[in-house]
Amino acid sequence: MRYDAVNAMLLNEFLREHRKLEGFQATVPEQQKELRTIIQQQDKQIEALTATVQKVSDQVKLNKPMPQLVAKDR
């Protein structure tokens, strides 16, 4: 093995990994933006589903028969 080439090999490997890292760091803000958009969409869906559940719950309450009191003879 040529020991004088080791430094150049290590430097090349470091630079290659450093470029990869820079690429990953560049995608993080994009992914964060996409994630925020997805979260906003899910929040809207949750609100819509909550409203639907509330409407159904209200309808069930309205359709529920009222309890009737029965007078008991003594």
C-alpha contacts under 8 A as a table, 3 or more apart, distances in Angstrom:
res1	aa1	res2	aa2	distance
2	R	5	A	5.60
2	R	6	V	7.01
3	Y	6	V	5.22
3	Y	7	N	7.75
4	D	7	N	6.51
4	D	8	A	7.79
5	A	8	A	5.31
5	A	9	M	6.19
6	V	9	M	5.03
6	V	10	L	6.05
7	N	10	L	5.12
7	N	11	L	6.05
8	A	11	L	5.04
8	A	12	N	6.08
9	M	12	N	5.11
9	M	13	E	6.16
10	L	13	E	5.08
10	L	14	F	6.04
11	L	14	F	5.03
11	L	15	L	6.10
12	N	15	L	5.13
12	N	16	R	6.11
13	E	16	R	5.11
13	E	17	E	6.21
14	F	17	E	5.23
14	F	18	H	5.97
15	L	18	H	4.91
15	L	19	R	6.17
16	R	19	R	5.28
16	R	20	K	6.44
17	E	20	K	5.02
17	E	21	L	6.21
18	H	21	L	5.04
18	H	22	E	6.23
19	R	22	E	5.05
19	R	23	G	6.24
20	K	23	G	5.07
20	K	24	F	6.34
21	L	24	F	5.06
21	L	25	Q	6.15
22	E	25	Q	5.02
22	E	26	A	6.17
23	G	26	A	5.15
23	G	27	T	6.62
24	F	27	T	5.31
24	F	28	V	6.59
25	Q	28	V	5.35
25	Q	29	P	7.78
26	A	29	P	6.69
26	A	30	E	7.64
27	T	30	E	5.25
27	T	31	Q	6.17
28	V	31	Q	5.10
28	V	32	Q	6.11
29	P	32	Q	5.00
29	P	33	K	6.19
30	E	33	K	5.15
30	E	34	E	6.27
31	Q	34	E	5.03
31	Q	35	L	6.03
32	Q	35	L	5.00
32	Q	36	R	6.18
33	K	36	R	5.15
33	K	37	T	6.32
34	E	37	T	5.09
34	E	38	I	6.23
35	L	38	I	5.05
35	L	39	I	6.12
36	R	39	I	5.07
36	R	40	Q	6.18
37	T	40	Q	5.13
37	T	41	Q	6.28
38	I	41	Q	5.11
38	I	42	Q	6.17
39	I	42	Q	5.05
39	I	43	D	6.08
40	Q	43	D	5.04
40	Q	44	K	6.35
41	Q	44	K	5.17
41	Q	45	Q	6.27
42	Q	45	Q	4.94
42	Q	46	I	6.05
43	D	46	I	5.04
43	D	47	E	6.19
44	K	47	E	5.08
44	K	48	A	6.22
45	Q	48	A	5.08
45	Q	49	L	6.12
46	I	49	L	5.09
46	I	50	T	5.96
47	E	50	T	5.05
47	E	51	A	6.18
48	A	51	A	5.15
48	A	52	T	6.27
49	L	52	T	4.99
49	L	53	V	6.11
50	T	53	V	5.10
50	T	54	Q	6.12
51	A	54	Q	5.05
51	A	55	K	6.23
52	T	55	K	5.10
52	T	56	V	6.25
53	V	56	V	5.14
53	V	57	S	6.01
54	Q	57	S	4.98
54	Q	58	D	6.08
55	K	58	D	5.08
55	K	59	Q	6.19
56	V	59	Q	5.03
56	V	60	V	6.15
57	S	60	V	5.11
57	S	61	K	6.31
58	D	61	K	5.12
58	D	62	L	6.30
59	Q	62	L	5.05
59	Q	63	N	6.13
60	V	63	N	5.15
60	V	64	K	6.05
61	K	64	K	5.26
